[in-house]
């Protein structure tokens, strides 16, 4: 199958590389010439396990990168729109890039195509894409049969390649059996055993993505709310988690207490779902609370540090382990580390930070204006001259550190664990002050 993917962000690159790996001819298009030049040299702009290797093994064979959207549209059978839909000023999704791509497709489409929305978009967007393309065809005074469909992605950052190659399910929103059948063809090679296609109407498929992320975000905020209650009544959230997770109706996934969710999907999609609902006159009480709990969680964690060292942090230096919003990615979008580090600096503190993959992102984008941060090349180097250690991301290399070395390097044997990663190490018995989530 000949496939064009418009947008070489996270979703576009993973999708393109995986489709190419299965023998499809894939053209990935972007307006950023420098980015395309780098990709053609095998330089991948994001860190995602396995992605660079997949791109390099297929580039110039079945995978191509270009800024020529016209050529990509003309040569392809199926076109995926995978451009960004960032949060707009009103909390809803900014669809300007999606609609601009639809306009360009309408100006360049030359024969029958299937245009698929892969971006996370509000309900009704795919039909707006159809209207824009049809409008451009009418302006060109030509008639071309084309079809639109929705195929939302459910990729976890840090495991996206594996998720795409071995999908739990593929959700297809289509207007006809013909369209859903064509989409099934390009995914069939990813199913080694049972096919797991879920076919529905387009509006429902768009809503499925939001509903899935809202459910997962709800589980995270729920366990964090339980943790906050546990701290106040003398219970231990780590034990409570075992008790409820063993119930097969609940399970252990997404019930790890911590400092809240970040990244591009959950914060953006929750805000968009709230905005969509209120526009239609419905107040989404649960989802609004999920968002509120998540915002408060990082503030409550900051308060643990302030309660220990005071509001004036002048003269204190804190060692930070982890900057990305989750392990196995360099993504810092909406990462709790941004808020916590900025708040510490605003109170006079200095920061020594280490992260295996996202320090470049921090320096150049998310914390570029903060002069009180020193970035270190190892997890132990950050401890030197530091008052206390703050763990914000649960990277594997940070899970079993040398606590005696930590104790030797820190000015005070104090650890603030934002991910409850060290609960099994009896740190109090080792002479540490150990602060975690959901336990006094």
MITI-265981 format. One record per residue (C-alpha): residue in one letter; x, y, z. Coordinates in Angstrom, 2 decimals, decimal comma. Each point is the difference from the previous one (the first is absolute). Example, Ala and Ser with C-alpha at 12.3 -4.5 7.8 and 13.67 -1.06 7.14 Angstrom:
<sites>
SITE  code       xx       yy       zz
SITE     A    12,30    -4,50     7,80
SITE     S     1,37     3,44    -0,66
</sites>
This chain:
<sites>
SITE  code       xx       yy       zz
SITE     X     0,00     0,00     0,00
SITE     X     1,21     3,53    -0,77
SITE     X    -0,41     2,18     3,07
SITE     X     0,58     3,70     0,66
SITE     X     0,30     1,26     3,55
SITE     X    -0,31     3,75     0,43
SITE     X     1,89     1,06     3,11
SITE     X     3,25    -1,41     1,37
SITE     X    -0,66     0,48     3,66
SITE     X    -0,23    -2,79     2,53
SITE     X    -3,01    -1,77    -1,53
SITE     X     1,01     0,58    -3,62
SITE     X     3,54    -1,33     0,39
SITE     X    -0,98    -3,11     1,93
SITE     X    -2,87    -0,76    -2,37
SITE     X     2,10     0,58    -3,10
SITE     X     2,92    -2,11     1,19
SITE     X    -2,25    -2,89     1,05
SITE     X    -2,05     0,01    -3,21
SITE     X     3,24     0,01    -2,00
SITE     X     1,38    -2,89     2,05
SITE     X    -2,97    -2,08    -1,17
SITE     X     0,79     0,60    -3,67
SITE     X    -2,21     2,98    -0,81
SITE     X     1,46     2,89    -2,00
SITE     X    -0,20     2,97     2,34
SITE     X     0,66     3,70    -0,58
SITE     X     0,13     2,15     3,14
SITE     X    -0,53     3,70    -0,67
SITE     X     0,82     3,05     2,08
SITE     X     0,37     3,73    -0,67
SITE     X     3,25     0,19     1,96
SITE     X     2,78    -0,43    -2,57
SITE     X     2,74    -0,29     2,62
SITE     X    -1,90    -2,75     1,79
SITE     X    -0,53    -1,89    -3,26
SITE     X     3,68     0,35    -0,90
SITE     X     0,96    -1,43     3,38
SITE     X    -2,43    -2,90    -0,35
SITE     X     1,42    -0,84    -3,41
SITE     X     3,40    -0,22     1,71
SITE     X    -1,43    -2,30     2,67
SITE     X    -0,06     2,71     2,67
SITE     X    -3,20    -0,52     2,01
SITE     X    -1,30     3,06     1,91
SITE     X    -1,61    -1,92     2,86
SITE     X     1,12    -2,81     2,28
SITE     X    -2,21    -3,05    -0,15
SITE     X     1,43    -3,50     0,58
SITE     X     0,43    -1,84    -3,29
SITE     X    -1,12     2,87    -2,24
SITE     X     3,38     1,13    -1,28
SITE     X     0,95    -3,56    -0,89
SITE     X    -3,30    -0,55    -1,80
SITE     X     0,37     3,19    -2,03
SITE     X     3,59    -0,68    -0,94
SITE     X    -0,77    -3,54    -1,15
SITE     X    -2,76     1,15    -2,38
SITE     X     1,09     3,45    -1,16
SITE     X     0,26     0,41    -3,78
SITE     X    -1,35    -3,53    -0,41
SITE     X    -3,61     0,11     1,13
SITE     X     0,13     3,18     2,10
SITE     X     0,52     3,47    -1,46
SITE     X    -0,03     3,52     1,45
SITE     X    -0,99     3,08    -1,98
SITE     X    -1,35     3,55     0,15
SITE     X    -1,88    -0,58    -3,27
SITE     X    -3,58    -0,52     1,13
SITE     X    -1,34     0,19    -3,55
SITE     X     2,11    -2,94    -1,14
SITE     X    -0,83    -2,01     3,13
SITE     X    -3,74     0,52    -0,50
SITE     X     0,13    -0,88    -3,69
SITE     X     2,03    -3,21     0,49
SITE     X    -1,90    -1,41     3,00
SITE     X    -3,09    -2,17     0,35
SITE     X    -0,57     0,86     3,64
SITE     X     0,85     3,30     1,71
SITE     X     0,34     0,28     3,76
SITE     X    -0,26     3,42     1,61
SITE     X     2,29    -0,13     3,05
SITE     X     0,76     3,64     0,76
SITE     X    -0,10     1,47     3,50
SITE     X    -3,18     1,17     1,72
SITE     X     1,41     2,00     2,93
SITE     X    -2,11     1,53     2,72
SITE     X    -1,52     3,30    -1,10
SITE     X    -0,60     3,10     2,10
SITE     X    -3,50    -1,19     0,95
SITE     X     1,21    -3,44     1,08
SITE     X    -1,27    -1,69    -3,15
SITE     X     2,10    -1,54    -2,74
SITE     X     1,63     2,37    -2,50
SITE     X    -1,01    -1,49    -3,35
SITE     X     1,64     2,57    -2,26
SITE     X     2,69    -2,42    -1,21
SITE     X    -2,55    -2,75    -0,67
SITE     X    -2,21     2,30    -2,05
SITE     X     2,96     1,43    -1,88
SITE     X     1,05    -3,52    -1,00
SITE     X    -3,58    -0,75    -1,12
SITE     X     0,10     3,13    -2,16
SITE     X     3,30    -1,07    -1,60
SITE     X    -1,33    -3,50    -0,64
SITE     X    -3,05     1,49    -1,70
SITE     X     2,25     2,14    -2,19
SITE     X     2,17    -2,93    -1,07
SITE     X    -2,10    -3,16     0,01
SITE     X     0,06    -1,54    -3,46
SITE     X    -1,99    -3,24     0,30
SITE     X    -2,02    -2,06     2,45
SITE     X     1,61    -0,09     3,46
SITE     X    -0,78    -0,88     3,59
SITE     X     0,90     2,82     2,40
SITE     X     0,35    -1,13     3,60
SITE     X     0,13     2,18     3,07
SITE     X     2,72    -1,40     2,28
SITE     X     0,34     3,13     2,12
SITE     X    -2,01     0,22     3,20
SITE     X    -2,89     2,26    -1,00
SITE     X    -3,35     1,03     1,50
SITE     X    -3,14    -1,79    -1,12
SITE     X    -1,11     1,21    -3,41
SITE     X     3,46     1,01    -1,25
SITE     X     0,31    -2,78    -2,57
SITE     X    -3,21     1,18    -1,68
SITE     X     1,36     3,57    -0,01
SITE     X     3,09    -1,36    -1,77
SITE     X    -2,34    -1,52    -2,58
SITE     X    -1,79     3,32    -0,48
SITE     X     3,27     1,89    -0,51
SITE     X     1,28    -2,47    -2,58
SITE     X    -3,33     0,02    -1,83
SITE     X    -0,01     3,79     0,01
SITE     X     3,44     0,09    -1,62
SITE     X    -1,08    -2,50    -2,65
SITE     X    -2,99     2,21    -0,82
SITE     X     2,33     2,99    -0,30
SITE     X     2,09    -2,05    -2,44
SITE     X    -3,21    -0,97    -1,84
SITE     X     0,86    -3,68     0,02
SITE     X    -1,67    -3,11     1,39
SITE     X     2,12    -2,57     1,81
SITE     X    -1,37    -2,72     2,22
SITE     X     1,71    -0,03     3,36
SITE     X    -0,76    -1,44     3,42
SITE     X     0,77     1,14     3,51
SITE     X     0,49    -2,13     3,08
SITE     X     1,25     0,22     3,57
SITE     X     2,71    -2,25     1,43
SITE     X     1,05     1,31     3,44
SITE     X     3,36    -1,08     1,43
SITE     X     0,48    -1,61     3,42
SITE     X     3,77     0,07     0,32
SITE     X     1,82     0,26     3,32
SITE     X     3,10     2,15    -0,12
SITE     X     2,96    -2,20     0,90
SITE     X    -1,70    -3,06    -1,51
SITE     X    -1,51     1,45    -3,18
SITE     X     1,78    -2,20    -2,54
SITE     X    -1,00    -3,14     1,85
SITE     X    -3,56     1,30     0,39
SITE     X    -0,27     0,64    -3,73
SITE     X     1,57    -3,29    -1,04
SITE     X    -2,11    -2,02     2,45
SITE     X    -3,20     2,01     0,47
SITE     X    -2,61    -0,83     2,63
SITE     X    -2,61     1,20    -2,48
SITE     X    -0,36     2,19    -3,06
SITE     X    -2,96     2,37     0,13
SITE     X    -1,46     0,96    -3,37
SITE     X    -2,67     2,62    -0,55
SITE     X    -1,39    -0,29    -3,53
SITE     X    -3,10     0,73    -2,07
SITE     X     0,08    -3,23    -2,02
SITE     X     1,19    -3,59     0,05
SITE     X     2,23     0,77    -2,97
SITE     X     1,96     2,65     1,94
SITE     X     0,30    -2,05     3,18
SITE     X     1,07    -2,97    -2,13
SITE     X     2,80     2,02    -1,64
SITE     X     1,26     1,18     3,38
SITE     X    -0,10    -3,57     1,32
SITE     X     2,27    -1,07    -2,86
SITE     X     2,86     2,23     1,15
SITE     X    -0,30    -1,19     3,60
SITE     X    -0,58    -3,72    -0,55
SITE     X     3,74    -0,71    -0,12
SITE     X     0,34     1,27     3,59
SITE     X    -2,27    -2,73     1,37
SITE     X     1,71    -3,36     0,37
SITE     X    -2,93    -1,70     1,70
SITE     X    -3,48     1,44     0,39
SITE     X    -1,00     3,12    -1,83
SITE     X    -0,98     2,72     2,40
SITE     X    -1,78     2,55    -2,16
SITE     X    -2,66     2,15     1,60
SITE     X    -2,09     1,61    -2,75
SITE     X    -2,50     2,74     0,76
SITE     X    -1,36     3,28    -1,30
SITE     X     2,42     2,90    -0,38
SITE     X    -1,30     2,17     2,84
SITE     X     0,18    -2,89     2,45
SITE     X     3,56    -0,84    -1,03
SITE     X     1,10     3,59     0,64
SITE     X    -1,66    -0,10     3,41
SITE     X     1,58    -3,37     0,81
SITE     X     3,47     1,56     0,17
SITE     X    -1,13     2,67     2,45
SITE     X    -1,97    -2,48     2,09
SITE     X     2,97    -2,38     0,25
SITE     X     2,40     2,72     1,12
SITE     X    -2,57     1,41     2,39
SITE     X    -0,44    -3,41     1,65
SITE     X     3,76    -0,47     0,42
SITE     X     0,44     3,53     1,33
SITE     X    -2,87    -0,64     2,41
SITE     X     1,77    -3,06     1,42
SITE     X     3,16     2,05     0,57
SITE     X    -1,84     2,85     1,70
SITE     X    -2,07    -2,47     2,02
SITE     X     3,02    -1,75     1,50
SITE     X     1,62     3,37     0,71
SITE     X    -3,12     1,18     1,79
SITE     X     0,00    -3,21     2,03
SITE     X     3,67     0,63     0,81
SITE     X    -0,77     3,49     1,25
SITE     X    -2,76    -1,38     2,23
SITE     X     2,32    -2,75     1,27
SITE     X     2,56     2,58     1,12
SITE     X    -2,61     1,78     2,09
SITE     X    -1,56    -3,03     1,67
SITE     X     3,16    -2,03     0,60
SITE     X    -0,43    -2,69    -2,65
SITE     X     2,66    -1,14    -2,49
SITE     X    -0,95     0,39    -3,68
SITE     X     2,59    -2,60    -1,01
SITE     X    -1,90    -2,64     1,95
SITE     X    -3,38     1,33    -1,14
SITE     X     1,17    -0,27    -3,59
SITE     X     0,78    -3,68     0,49
SITE     X    -3,40    -0,56     1,51
SITE     X    -2,01     1,59    -2,78
SITE     X     2,27    -0,99    -2,90
SITE     X    -0,44    -3,67     0,79
SITE     X    -3,68     0,42    -0,87
SITE     X    -0,23    -1,13    -3,64
SITE     X    -2,64     2,64    -0,65
SITE     X     2,54     2,72     0,85
SITE     X     3,47    -1,36    -0,75
SITE     X     3,39     1,59     0,71
SITE     X     0,46     2,03    -3,17
SITE     X    -0,08     3,78     0,44
SITE     X    -0,48    -0,11     3,77
SITE     X     3,52     1,02     0,98
SITE     X    -0,06     3,04     2,32
SITE     X     2,23     2,84    -1,10
SITE     X     0,26     3,65    -0,95
SITE     X    -2,60    -0,11    -2,76
SITE     X    -0,15    -0,72    -3,70
SITE     X     1,68     2,10    -2,67
SITE     X     0,94    -0,36    -3,65
SITE     X    -1,91     1,15    -3,02
SITE     X    -3,03    -2,31     0,09
SITE     X    -1,68    -0,06     3,39
SITE     X     0,15     3,73     0,90
SITE     X    -0,98     1,10    -3,51
SITE     X    -2,73    -2,59    -0,50
SITE     X    -1,57     0,56     3,40
SITE     X    -0,12     3,75    -0,66
SITE     X    -1,49    -0,57    -3,46
SITE     X    -2,63    -2,38     1,37
SITE     X    -1,02     2,55     2,63
SITE     X    -0,21     2,71    -2,66
SITE     X    -2,04    -2,22    -2,37
SITE     X    -2,44    -0,84     2,78
SITE     X    -0,52     3,53     1,27
SITE     X    -0,54     1,24    -3,55
SITE     X    -2,98    -2,36    -0,16
SITE     X    -1,36     1,15     3,35
SITE     X     1,18    -2,94     2,11
SITE     X     2,22     0,36     3,06
SITE     X     2,40    -2,99     0,12
SITE     X     0,32    -0,26     3,77
SITE     X     2,25    -3,06     0,20
SITE     X     2,38     1,08    -2,76
SITE     X     0,27     3,51     1,43
SITE     X     0,92    -1,50     3,36
SITE     X     2,57    -2,30    -1,62
SITE     X     1,70     3,07    -1,44
SITE     X    -0,16     1,88     3,31
SITE     X     1,50    -2,89     1,98
SITE     X     2,81    -0,30    -2,51
SITE     X     0,83     3,69     0,19
SITE     X     0,00    -0,09     3,78
SITE     X     2,18    -3,10     0,26
SITE     X     3,25     1,68    -1,00
SITE     X    -0,78     2,88     2,37
SITE     X    -0,51    -2,41     2,88
SITE     X     3,35    -1,62    -0,76
SITE     X     1,70     3,39    -0,07
SITE     X    -1,50     0,71     3,41
SITE     X     1,80    -3,02     1,41
SITE     X     3,29     1,64    -0,94
SITE     X    -1,06     3,40     1,32
SITE     X    -1,26    -1,46     3,27
SITE     X     3,41    -1,56     0,54
SITE     X     2,26     2,88    -1,08
SITE     X    -2,23     3,08     0,17
SITE     X    -1,32     2,42    -2,61
SITE     X     3,29     1,88    -0,32
SITE     X     2,32    -2,44    -1,73
SITE     X     2,92     2,37    -0,45
SITE     X     3,24    -1,87     0,57
SITE     X    -1,55    -3,40    -0,71
SITE     X     0,87    -2,14    -3,02
SITE     X    -2,23    -2,91    -1,02
SITE     X     1,04    -3,04    -2,03
SITE     X    -2,68    -0,94    -2,55
SITE     X    -0,22    -3,51    -1,42
SITE     X    -2,23    -0,06    -3,06
SITE     X    -1,43     2,77    -2,20
SITE     X    -2,18    -1,73    -2,61
SITE     X    -3,66    -0,56     0,82
SITE     X     0,56    -3,77     0,01
SITE     X     2,93    -2,40    -0,55
SITE     X     1,16    -1,22    -3,43
SITE     X    -0,74     3,32    -1,72
SITE     X     1,63     3,40    -0,32
SITE     X    -3,42     1,68    -0,02
SITE     X    -0,33     2,78     2,59
SITE     X    -3,35     1,38    -1,10
SITE     X    -2,08     0,73     3,11
SITE     X     2,57    -1,85     2,12
SITE     X    -0,44     0,62     3,76
SITE     X     3,76     0,63     0,18
SITE     X    -0,46     3,35    -1,77
SITE     X    -2,36     1,33     2,67
SITE     X     1,98    -1,36     2,93
SITE     X     3,38     1,24    -1,21
SITE     X    -1,31     3,47    -0,84
SITE     X    -1,70     0,30     3,40
SITE     X     3,18    -1,02     1,81
SITE     X     2,04     2,52    -1,98
SITE     X    -2,59     2,73     0,63
SITE     X     0,60    -0,55     3,71
SITE     X     3,75     0,44    -0,35
SITE     X     1,19    -3,59    -0,45
SITE     X     2,66    -1,22    -2,38
SITE     X    -0,53    -3,21    -1,99
SITE     X     2,30    -2,78    -1,15
SITE     X    -1,88    -2,22    -2,44
SITE     X     0,49    -3,34    -1,74
SITE     X    -2,16    -1,87    -2,50
SITE     X     1,19    -2,74    -2,38
SITE     X    -1,72     1,46    -3,09
SITE     X    -1,76     3,35     0,49
SITE     X     2,69     2,43     1,19
SITE     X     0,34     1,46    -3,50
SITE     X    -3,74     0,68    -0,06
SITE     X     0,23     1,64     3,41
SITE     X     2,94     2,21    -0,96
SITE     X    -1,33     1,07    -3,38
SITE     X    -3,75     0,18     0,54
SITE     X    -1,74    -0,59     3,30
SITE     X     2,47     1,47     2,51
SITE     X     2,14     2,09    -2,34
SITE     X    -0,62     3,23     1,95
SITE     X     1,07    -1,46     3,35
SITE     X     3,62     0,92     0,77
SITE     X     0,07    -1,74     3,39
SITE     X     0,13    -3,51    -1,46
SITE     X     3,17    -2,02    -0,47
SITE     X    -0,40    -3,10    -2,15
SITE     X     2,16    -2,98     0,94
SITE     X     1,11    -3,04    -1,98
SITE     X    -0,65    -2,64     2,64
SITE     X    -2,49    -0,75     2,73
SITE     X     2,65     0,22     2,71
SITE     X     1,61     3,19    -1,26
SITE     X    -3,19     1,97     0,73
SITE     X     0,25    -0,93     3,67
SITE     X     3,20     1,97     0,59
SITE     X    -0,68     3,27     1,89
SITE     X    -3,72    -0,87     0,11
SITE     X    -2,20     0,38     3,05
SITE     X    -2,43    -2,82    -0,81
SITE     X    -1,01    -2,34    -2,82
SITE     X    -3,32     0,33    -1,86
SITE     X    -1,11    -2,87    -2,25
SITE     X    -2,48     1,10    -2,67
SITE     X     0,24    -2,67    -2,75
SITE     X     0,30    -3,75     0,60
SITE     X     2,72    -0,84    -2,53
SITE     X     1,32    -3,57     0,29
SITE     X     3,54     1,12     0,74
SITE     X    -1,31     1,93     3,02
SITE     X    -1,94    -2,89     1,55
SITE     X     2,78    -1,76     1,92
SITE     X     2,64     2,62     0,85
SITE     X     2,83    -0,23     2,52
SITE     X    -1,63     1,58     3,03
SITE     X     3,24     0,14     1,94
SITE     X     1,48     2,05    -2,84
SITE     X    -3,06     2,26     0,05
SITE     X     0,40     0,48     3,72
SITE     X     3,70     0,84    -0,34
SITE     X    -0,57     2,59    -2,70
SITE     X    -3,06     1,87     1,32
SITE     X     0,29     2,70     2,64
SITE     X    -3,09    -1,45     1,69
SITE     X    -1,21    -3,62    -0,31
SITE     X    -3,38     1,10    -1,38
SITE     X    -1,85    -1,53    -2,95
SITE     X    -3,29     1,23    -1,47
SITE     X    -1,38    -2,85    -2,12
SITE     X    -2,66     1,22    -2,43
SITE     X    -0,59    -3,50    -1,36
SITE     X     0,14    -2,16     3,16
SITE     X     2,87    -1,83    -1,64
SITE     X     2,00    -0,77     3,12
SITE     X    -2,71    -1,29     2,33
SITE     X     1,61    -3,46     0,23
SITE     X     3,40     1,21     1,17
SITE     X    -0,83     0,93     3,61
SITE     X     1,76     3,31    -0,44
SITE     X    -0,84     1,20     3,51
SITE     X     2,02    -2,92     1,36
SITE     X     2,90     1,10    -2,20
SITE     X    -0,08     3,42     1,66
SITE     X    -1,96     1,92    -2,63
SITE     X    -2,90     2,39     0,34
SITE     X    -2,22    -1,51    -2,65
SITE     X    -3,04     1,87    -1,36
SITE     X    -2,36    -1,80    -2,35
SITE     X    -3,56     0,28    -1,31
SITE     X    -2,88    -1,30     2,11
SITE     X     1,84    -0,84     3,22
SITE     X     1,02     2,22     2,89
</sites>
